[in-house]
Amino acid sequence: MFAVIDVETTGGHLYDDRITEVAIYVTDGKKLIKSFSSLVNPERKITPFVVKLTGITDEMVSTAPTFREIAQEVLDYTEGCVFIAHNIGFDYSMIKREFKRLGMPFRRSNACTVQLSQRVFKNQPSYSLGNLTKNLGINLSNRHRAFGDAEATAILLHMIIEEKGESYVRDHSNANTQNIEFEGALTEEMIDALPEDPGVFRFLNDENEVLFVQSAKNIFAEVSKFLLNEIKHSRYEDLFKNIGSIDAQVFNSVIVAELQEIEEIRSIRPRYNKQSIAKSYPVGIYENTQENTPAFYIERNPNGKALWRFVNEKRAYNFLKKLNKERRLTPPSFPNNKEVINKYRDDVESAMVEELYPMRSFFIIREVSFANTIYAIYIEDFSYIGYAEIDKEFYDGRIETLKENIIYCENNPYVLKTLQRYLRRKKSVKLIAC
């Protein structure tokens, strides 16, 4: 059986927004068995954009049941079914989040009709629900309402099953712990107990030595995927039978989880992680703040606050030579000319803004409302210092408070690339200069 689900929400943010409507169509893969739909009181305002998109207003949901009041029906309608949605990452995660707020577990095997359609109906110009159903001749009424989108998704599922069979959908559902070939101390119950949150997981041996560490958007899903597929790689030979337990640490911020992974690989050097990340970078390039001197200098100092780090002096010199040439960074010929000196300093600053971070010293702030937590990543003088995790109740808005809670980490090339990628991807990220 399959439970085809669609939800409408107050907005598009996975962690902070709430469900305003849910629809479930239970099907055997050929015909509809039963259905359920309801507006949901999100107990918060709906964004104007979503009101315009869906037609669902604050007035419409004000007298609707809360998710708590329909939770049992959602459990009953999805029990024993594969959870199906068009863009599974959003709908499934929103449902899980609502159950988490109630302190209730929710876990279902699931599959995405976007991914299935890309395999079955190849070369479509678009795989959005609206365009795909139009191109496949599926009638989609009540677009951007849960019951309309869920019904269209159910018809799409029937077409996929007619083309490839029911087993094809099940084979392409998410990692099922029942398919893991367990050995050693690990059990299915240990995997099922893992949180479905962002964070870091660690495979430990019987002596609590960390054998492998990795960040994840969803700890349960990533561990399941790893034990089903990746562990078969030759570099993980004997890992499975050496695992005595799994330690999971939740970070409701994926970027912080990624930074923690890099730091632990560097400091712990787990034997099954790629050792390139743990490589030492003892040589640093530093900014020179003294007048009438080169813009940068190179020093072998593994603990210094370097802008860039390298394995040896030769690579540092080659990089610096290229940087100075491309940016035309040379000390002023007339150090007493303040105008020339100031322009030189501005040129150095501009070069580092383009090469490193958008400003010299700042915090990247991530507020997680449902967890009542603030994450802050600290960059000082263009160098990564560490991150802070603070309960919102104890945050007074002061930069000093953020600094007092910093967990200090080492700056290295992997951190720089990770943060630069994050800042490029997250255009609306909150930055606080300091």
Residue, then its C-alpha position, 0 to 999 in steps of 0.5 A: m500500500f502507498a500513502v500519497i501525501d501533500v501538505e501546504t504550509t505557512g511558508g517554505h522554511l523547513y524548520d520554522d514554518r508549519i502545516t496549514e493543510v494535509a491530504i492523504y490518498v491511500t492506494d494499492g498502486k492501481k486504485l484509490i482505497k481511502s482518503f483524508s484531507s483537512l485544513v490545519n491551524p498552524e497557530r501562527k501567521i501565513t506569509p502573504f506570498v503563500v496566501k496568494l499562492t494557495g488561497i488559504t488564509d489565516e481566517m480559513v485555518s483559525t477554526a481548523p483543528t491543530f496538527r495535534e488533533i489530527a495526528q492520530e489520523v495521519l498515523d493511521y492512514t500512513e501505517g504500513c504504507v510507503f509514504i509518497a510525495h512529489n518532492i519527498g524531502f519537503d512533505y515528509s520532513m514537514i510531517k516529521r517536524e510536526f510529530k517531533r513537536l508533539g514528542m511522537p516518533f514518525r518514520r515511514s519508508n518513502a519515495c519521491t515521484v520527482q525522482l521516480s518520474q525522472r527515471v521513468f519519463k525521461n527527457q521531460p522539459s520540467y518535472s514540477l508537478g504542474n508541468l509534468t502532469k500537463n505533459l502526461g495528460i493528468n488533470l490537475s485541479n485545485r493546484h497548490r491545495a493539498f487535496g488537488d496536488a495529492e490526487a494528481t500525485a496519486i495518478l502519477l504514481h499509478m502511471i509509474i507503477e503501470e510502466k515499471g511495476e509496484s516493486y520498482v517503486r519499493d526498490h527506489s524507496n528510502a533506505n530500509t534498515q531491514n535490508i541492511e546485512f547486520e554483523g558485529a554489535l550493531t542491530e536494527e533497533m540501534i539504527d531505528a533509534l537514531p534521530e532524523d535531524p541534522g548533525v554528526f554521527r560517529f561509529l565507535n568500537d568497543e573501547n569507544e574509539v571513534l572509527f568514522v565520523q560524518s555530518a548529515k542532514n538526516i542522521f538516520a537516513e545517512v547512517s542507513k544509506f552508509l550501512l546499505n551501500e557505502i560500507k561496501h567500498s574497499r576502504y571500509e573493509d572490516l569497519f562494520k564488524n568493528i562497530g560497537s555503537i553509534d554516537a549521534q550529536v544533533f546540530n539543527s544547522v547543517i553547516v555547523a555539523e559540517l564544520q564539526e565533522i572537519e574539526e573532528i577528522r582533523s583532531i581525532r583522525p578516525r582511521y576510516n575517514k579520508q586522511s587528506i582532511a586530517k593533513s597538517y597545514p603548518v605553513g600560513i599566509y598572514e596579513n602584514t599590518q606594519e607600514n612600508t612592508p609587503a601585504f602578506y608574509i609567510e610563516r611556519n606556525p600551525n597555531g597562528k591565525a593564518l588567512w590561508r594554510f598550506v602543507n609547505e612553504k613552496r606552495a604558500y610562496n607560489f600562491l602568494k606570488k599569483l595572488n599579488k600579481e593578479r591583485r597588483l598588491t605591492p607596498p607603497s613607494f612613498p610610506n609618508n604619503k597617507e593617501v597612497i598608504n590608505k589606498y594600498r590598505d583598501d586594495v589589500e582589504s578588497a582582495m581579501v573580501e574577494e578571495l576570502y569572506p565578505m567582511r573582515s570580522f563577523f558572525i554568521i547567524r542561524e536562528v532555529s525557532f523550533a529548537n529555541t537555538i542560535y548558531a553563530i559562526y565566527i570569522e575574525d580578521f578573515s580567519y575562521i575561529g569557531y562556532a557557538e550554540i546558544d539557547k535563545e533564552f540566554y542570548d541577550g543580542r550582544i556580540e560579547t555573549l557570542k564570543e564567550n560561547i565560542i567553541y574554538c576550532e582550527n582554520n584550514p582549507y576545507v573550512l574555507k571552502t565549506l564556508q565560502r560554498y555556504l555563503r554563495r548558496k545562502k544569499s539571505v544569510k544573516l551576517i553581523a559585523c564585529 
